[in-house]
Amino acid sequence: GDNCCGEKAHYAVMVARSKNAEGPFETLEEAEKTANSVIINKNDKWIAPGHNSVVTDDNGQEWMVYHAIDSKKPNGGRIILIDKITYKNGWPTVNSGTPSTTPIIKPTIK
């Protein structure tokens, strides 16, 4: 199985949707003919992004809050990250599919 921690940690955030909470569901891969349904995956800075939540700020902007592991300190625990969610063809996207590697504009909290 997949490892959850350390330098061999491997997982990502995937997406599916339905018009009904009980399904049927369609994956991004099925609907958009993409290679997979991953919307946020590792990059050179961060590995194993996951365990996400979607929150909405006071301006109505949606954000993904999740954790990832610093690739240069893989045994240092998970770090909480936040990135803006945008939509393309009705599907959520985060950056270009990987965690931010530079500071971002923060959510609006009044």
C-alpha positions as a LaTeX table, in Angstrom:
\begin{tabular}{lrrr}
\hline
Residue & $x$ (\AA) & $y$ (\AA) & $z$ (\AA) \\
\hline
Gly1 & 0.00 & 0.00 & 0.00 \\
Asp2 & 0.89 & 3.65 & $-0.07$ \\
Asn3 & 3.08 & 5.17 & 2.61 \\
Cys4 & 1.62 & 8.02 & 4.60 \\
Cys5 & 4.72 & 9.49 & 6.18 \\
Gly6 & 8.35 & 10.29 & 5.53 \\
Glu7 & 10.22 & 10.49 & 2.25 \\
Lys8 & 8.19 & 7.68 & 0.63 \\
Ala9 & 4.81 & 9.26 & 1.41 \\
His10 & 2.62 & 9.16 & $-1.66$ \\
Tyr11 & $-0.91$ & 10.41 & $-2.04$ \\
Ala12 & $-2.78$ & 13.31 & $-3.59$ \\
Val13 & $-6.20$ & 15.03 & $-3.67$ \\
Met14 & $-8.63$ & 13.67 & $-6.26$ \\
Val15 & $-12.12$ & 14.85 & $-7.21$ \\
Ala16 & $-15.46$ & 13.39 & $-8.28$ \\
Arg17 & $-18.94$ & 14.94 & $-8.35$ \\
Ser18 & $-22.62$ & 14.09 & $-8.49$ \\
Lys19 & $-25.96$ & 15.87 & $-8.68$ \\
Asn20 & $-27.13$ & 13.59 & $-5.84$ \\
Ala21 & $-25.34$ & 12.87 & $-2.55$ \\
Glu22 & $-25.93$ & 9.15 & $-3.09$ \\
Gly23 & $-24.55$ & 9.15 & $-6.64$ \\
Pro24 & $-23.93$ & 8.21 & $-9.28$ \\
Phe25 & $-20.59$ & 10.02 & $-9.29$ \\
Glu26 & $-18.39$ & 11.01 & $-12.20$ \\
Thr27 & $-14.66$ & 11.53 & $-11.85$ \\
Leu28 & $-12.70$ & 14.34 & $-13.44$ \\
Glu29 & $-10.90$ & 11.67 & $-15.45$ \\
Glu30 & $-14.18$ & 10.32 & $-16.87$ \\
Ala31 & $-15.81$ & 13.68 & $-17.52$ \\
Glu32 & $-12.88$ & 15.60 & $-18.99$ \\
Lys33 & $-10.88$ & 12.70 & $-20.47$ \\
Thr34 & $-7.87$ & 13.58 & $-18.33$ \\
Ala35 & $-5.07$ & 11.19 & $-17.33$ \\
Asn36 & $-6.48$ & 10.96 & $-13.78$ \\
Ser37 & $-8.73$ & 12.77 & $-11.28$ \\
Val38 & $-5.95$ & 14.40 & $-9.25$ \\
Ile39 & $-6.37$ & 18.14 & $-8.60$ \\
Ile40 & $-3.37$ & 18.60 & $-6.31$ \\
Asn41 & $-0.23$ & 16.48 & $-6.37$ \\
Lys42 & 3.38 & 16.68 & $-5.19$ \\
Asn43 & 5.99 & 19.07 & $-6.55$ \\
Asp44 & 9.68 & 19.69 & $-5.81$ \\
Lys45 & 8.89 & 21.51 & $-2.52$ \\
Trp46 & 5.94 & 19.52 & $-1.14$ \\
Ile47 & 5.08 & 15.80 & $-1.15$ \\
Ala48 & 1.92 & 13.90 & $-0.22$ \\
Pro49 & $-0.62$ & 16.75 & $-0.16$ \\
Gly50 & $-3.91$ & 15.62 & 1.31 \\
His51 & $-6.50$ & 15.46 & 4.09 \\
Asn52 & $-8.08$ & 18.59 & 2.74 \\
Ser53 & $-11.05$ & 20.76 & 3.63 \\
Val54 & $-12.73$ & 23.44 & 1.55 \\
Val55 & $-13.44$ & 26.73 & 3.34 \\
Thr56 & $-15.04$ & 29.94 & 2.09 \\
Asp57 & $-13.66$ & 33.33 & 3.14 \\
Asp58 & $-15.72$ & 36.44 & 3.88 \\
Asn59 & $-15.54$ & 37.51 & 0.20 \\
Gly60 & $-17.01$ & 34.20 & $-0.97$ \\
Gln61 & $-13.69$ & 32.85 & $-2.29$ \\
Glu62 & $-13.15$ & 29.12 & $-1.74$ \\
Trp63 & $-9.83$ & 27.85 & $-0.40$ \\
Met64 & $-8.36$ & 24.40 & 0.06 \\
Val65 & $-6.74$ & 23.82 & 3.45 \\
Tyr66 & $-4.58$ & 20.70 & 3.52 \\
His67 & $-1.32$ & 19.30 & 4.78 \\
Ala68 & 1.84 & 18.26 & 2.95 \\
Ile69 & 5.36 & 17.18 & 3.81 \\
Asp70 & 8.38 & 19.38 & 3.13 \\
Ser71 & 10.42 & 17.35 & 0.62 \\
Lys72 & 13.67 & 18.57 & 2.19 \\
Lys73 & 12.55 & 17.53 & 5.71 \\
Pro74 & 10.45 & 14.41 & 5.03 \\
Asn75 & 10.54 & 13.22 & 8.63 \\
Gly76 & 9.68 & 16.65 & 10.05 \\
Gly77 & 5.92 & 16.12 & 10.12 \\
Arg78 & 3.15 & 17.62 & 8.06 \\
Ile79 & 2.72 & 21.33 & 7.41 \\
Ile80 & $-0.68$ & 23.02 & 6.96 \\
Leu81 & $-1.06$ & 24.78 & 3.59 \\
Ile82 & $-3.83$ & 26.85 & 2.00 \\
Asp83 & $-4.42$ & 27.62 & $-1.67$ \\
Lys84 & $-7.15$ & 29.35 & $-3.64$ \\
Ile85 & $-9.65$ & 27.20 & $-5.53$ \\
Thr86 & $-10.73$ & 28.23 & $-9.02$ \\
Tyr87 & $-13.02$ & 26.41 & $-11.42$ \\
Lys88 & $-12.55$ & 25.24 & $-15.00$ \\
Asn89 & $-15.53$ & 23.69 & $-16.80$ \\
Gly90 & $-17.25$ & 23.33 & $-13.42$ \\
Trp91 & $-14.35$ & 21.41 & $-11.86$ \\
Pro92 & $-12.20$ & 22.71 & $-8.98$ \\
Thr93 & $-8.55$ & 23.46 & $-9.66$ \\
Val94 & $-5.75$ & 24.44 & $-7.30$ \\
Asn95 & $-2.81$ & 26.32 & $-8.82$ \\
Ser96 & $-1.67$ & 24.19 & $-11.73$ \\
Gly97 & $-2.23$ & 21.00 & $-9.79$ \\
Thr98 & 0.44 & 21.38 & $-7.11$ \\
Pro99 & 0.87 & 23.25 & $-3.81$ \\
Ser100 & 2.07 & 26.86 & $-3.83$ \\
Thr101 & 5.81 & 27.26 & $-3.48$ \\
Thr102 & 5.77 & 31.02 & $-2.82$ \\
Pro103 & 3.64 & 33.17 & $-0.48$ \\
Ile104 & 0.06 & 33.78 & $-1.62$ \\
Ile105 & $-2.54$ & 36.47 & $-0.97$ \\
Lys106 & $-4.36$ & 35.43 & 2.20 \\
Pro107 & $-8.09$ & 34.73 & 2.54 \\
Thr108 & $-10.32$ & 37.61 & 3.62 \\
Ile109 & $-11.51$ & 37.17 & 7.21 \\
Lys110 & $-13.37$ & 40.13 & 8.69 \\
\hline
\end{tabular}
